[in-house]
Amino acid sequence: MFKKVSIILVIVICLVIGFGGSTFAKDYPNKPIEFIVPWATGGGSDILMRIVAKYLEKYLGVPVPVINKPGVSGTLGLMEVVDKPNDGYTISMIHEGLPTAYHLGITEINYDDFLPVASITGSPQYLAVAQDFPANTVEEFVEYAKEHPNEVLFGCTMRGIIEIWGSLLEENAGIRLKYVSYEGTGDRVKALAGGFVNAIIVDYPSANQFVKAGNFRFLASATKERLKWTPDIPTMIESGYDMEWSVRRGIVVPKGTPLDRVKILEEGLKKVAQDKDFIETIETTGGDVDFISFEDYGPYLKKLDEDTALAAAKVIAR
């Protein structure tokens, strides 16, 4: 009898050791998953990630509350995520701003301090100007900026991706802008709407209500082709400037999070990305559904990091 019990015990132990990961994941998730968005309310990241969270709840079966923790070019909240338990109950988001902040010396953390899950949305960007700014085209904007060097007030998050894009615009157009720093897209939008700056680079979800209200105007989209929600707005390429600006937002978790739980999150995000209502909602805001799997998201971030390092070096040397 003792031998029989021992054999059964050995079998059970082997099963636990051999399939521990799968058993671990069967009960996951069974409580709310905290979604830390490291940007302020009202900006593109906040708007889009709240939509993602809503649909992710549908496919994971648990609440996914969004908690905004802005600051330090979108890295303050991420620094907190690094130290969170790696149990799959904390997720966050990153985009081009993180490697930019890293290579510009704002933060010591980078994309590889997290475990990437999947990319979920993209946001094409526009060059926008104040309602009373004396330019109706990119060509007129450039001409005015050349005639008034260092006088066009350009709102951006210093040491962030917008500063890099602004620097590239200066380089390509042969102009000099005066940078005014704001923490996040929401603050930049309010500054432009309030007349505190002359121009910003912004995504459609963050700006469309202000544009419709007549607070400011889009001059051009930084995309290959005109965007369907603004068919009358030309591209930067049409104006002679081969520039594309887009923010791709992806979900990350603390390093060491069990891979079986990561795969459950990835599968949930994949289902969200295929949901017709989700796609329609994202496109209505002016965003794109841009799913990149766990397998491909890491290599994408590595390439982005390499490209960002080169662009950041030019900003530092400026």
N, C-alpha and C positions, 0 to 999 in steps of 0.2 A: 504493500500500500504506500509506504514511504517513497519507494522508487518511482511509483506511478505518479505521485504528486510532484516529485522532483522533476520528472520528465516534462510534465505539463507546465511547471514553473519555468523551465528552461525555454520551452517553446514560446511561452508568453513573452519572456524577456527578449528573445530573438526577434519576435514580431515587433515589439516596441522599438528595438534598436534599428531594425531594418526598415520600418515604415513610420518612424517617429515623425518625420516631416509631414507626411500626409495626415496622420492622426492629429498633429498640431494644427493643421489648416482646417480640419473638419469643423471645428468650433469657431472658426474665424470668418467674418467678424460677428461678434455677439454683443457689441456695445458701440456707442458713437465713435466715429473717426474724426479727430480734430483736424481741420484743414486750415493751416496757417498761411494766409496770403500776406506777403511782406510788403504790401503797398497800401496806400490810404484808400478809403472809400471814394467812389465816384470815378476812378480811373479805369482804363481798359482792363487791367488785370483783375480788379475787383468785380467789375460788371461780368466779365466772361467766366471767371472762376465761380461766381455764385450760381451761374447757369449750370456749369459743370457739376457743382456740388449737388444741386437739386436733382439732376438726372442720375448721378452716381448713387444717391440714396435709393433710387428706384431699383437699381440692379444689384446693390449690395445688401439691401434690406435693413440698413441701419441709418440713423441720422448722420449727416456730414456737416456739422456746423462750421461756418466760415468765421475765422478770427483774424481781423486785420492788425498787423503789427508792423507799421511802416517805420522808416528811418534809415539813415546812412545809405542812401542810394539803393534801397530795397534789400539791404543785407542784415539789418538789425534782427528782423524776424527769423531770417535764415540761420543766424548764429545761434539763436535759441533752439532751432530745430536740430542742429548738430548734436546738442546735448540731451535731446528727448529720448525716452526709451525706444529701443529699436524693435518694437513689438507689432508694428503695422497699424497702430492706432493714432499715429501722427503722420500727416502728409503735408507737403508744401508744394510750391511752384517756383520754377526759375525760368528765365528767358535770357536774351542777349545781354541784359544788364549785369548779370552776375560775373561772367568772365571779363566784361568791360571794367567793372569796379575792381576786380582782382588785379588786372594788368595795369590799371591806373593808380594802384597803391591805396585804394580806399579800404579794402578788406583783405584779410589773410585767408579767407575761405574761397573756394572755387567749386565748379560743378562736380569735381571728383571727390569732394568731401561728403557727397551724398550718393545714394543708390538711385539711378534714374529708373522710373517705371515706364512712362510712355509720354510722348508729345500728344497734345489734344487739340489746341487751337492756334491759329495764326491771325495776326492783325496787320494788314497793309497800312502804310502810313501816308499822310498828306503833309504838304507844306501849307500852313494856314496863316492868314494875316488879319490884323484888326480891321474892323469894318471901314474905318476912315483912312486906312493906309493908302497912299497914292500909287497903287499898282494893281492892275487887273490881270496881269499875266506874269509868268515867271521871268520873261524877258524884261518887263518893266520893273520887276522887283530887283533883278540884278543890276539894271541900269541905275536905279535909285541908290542901291547899296554902294555902287562904285562912286557915285557922286557924293555920298555921305558916309565915308569910311568910319567904322567904329561908332556909328550913330544909330544904326538899326538895332533895337533892343530885342535880343533873341532869347526867349525863355527856354530853359532846359534844366535837367538834373545834372549838375556838374559832376564830372568823373563818372558819367553814365553813358549809355549807348546813344542818347540824343546829342550829347556833346561831340561824340565821334562823328555822327552823321552831319552835325553842323560844321565840323571841321572839314569833312569831305566836300560839303557844299561850298565852303569858302575856297577850298583848293581848286575845285572844278570850275567855279564861276569867277575866280579872281577877285573876291570881295573880302571885306573884313567886317564881322559882326561884333556887337557888344553883348556878351553873355550875362544873363541874369539867372541865378540859380533858384530852382524850386524843387521841393521834395515830392516827386511823383507827378504823374500826368494830370490828376485832378487839380492840383494847385496851379500847374502851368495853364490849364484851360481857363480857370477862374481869372488868372492874371491877364490873359489875352482878352477875355470877355470884359474885364474891368478897365482895359486900356492901360495897363501897367507895362506891357511889352508890345512890340510891333508884330512879332512873328513867333510861331512855334512849329514843331513837327509833332503830329498827333494822329491817333487812329480814329476811325469813324465812330465806334461805340462811345468814345469819350466826348466827341465833338458835335455829333449830329444835331442834338437838341439845341445847342448854342448857335449853330449855323442856321437852323430853321427859324430860330428866334431873331436872327439878324444881328447877333452879337459879334460875329466875325465870319470870315469867308475862307473857303478852300481855294487855293491857287492851282494846285496840281497834286496828283497822286504819284507816289514813287513806286510805280508798278510797270510791268511790261505792257499791259493793256489797260484801257479805261475800265473802271470798276462799275459793275452793273447798277449799284445803288447811287452812283453819281456819274451817269453817262455823259453829262455835259462838261465834266471837269477833265481837262487834258492831263496827260502824264508828263513827268519830268523829261522822259525820253523825247516826247513830241516837241518839247521846248529846247531840245538840243543837249540835255544833260543826262547821260546814261547812268542813272542812279536808281537803285531799288532799296527801299527801306521796309522792313517787316519785322514784327516781333512774334516769335514762335514760343508759345507757352507750354511747358511740360510739367509733369508731376514727378516729384522726388520724395524719397523717404530717408530716414537716418541710416547710415551705413550699419550693416550687420542685421538688418531686417531679414527674417527668414525668406528665402526665395519662393517658397510655396505661397506665402502670404503676398509677396510682390506679384506673383503670377495671378492671384485672385484679383488684386487691384488692377492689374493690366487688363485682365479679361473684362472686368467691370467697365473700364474706360473704353475698351474696344466696342462693347455693346452700346455705350453712350454715343460713341462716334458714329454708329450705324443707325441710331434712332432718328427716324424721319422728323419727329417733332423737335428734337434737339438741333438737328441740322438747320431746320427752318428758323428756329429761334436765334441761333448764332448768326446766321446769314442776315436775319432781320436787323440785328444790331450792327452789322457791317464787318463781322469777323468771318473767318474761314475755319471749317473743321479740317484739322491737319493732323491725322493720327499717325504716329510713328511708334512701332512696337518696341518692347523692352530690348529685343535683340539688336535693333537698329538705332535706338535713341542714344545709347552710349557712344558709338562711333560718330554719330552726327555731332554730339556735343564736343567730342575731341577735335573734330575738324573746325567747328565754330571757334573753339578756344585758340587754335593755332592762327586762324585768320584775325581774330580779335587782337591777339598779341601784336601783330604787325601794324594794325590800324592804331592801337593805343600808343605804340612807340612814336608814331607821327605826331599825335596830340601832345605827348610829353616834350617832344623836340621843338614844338611850335614856338 
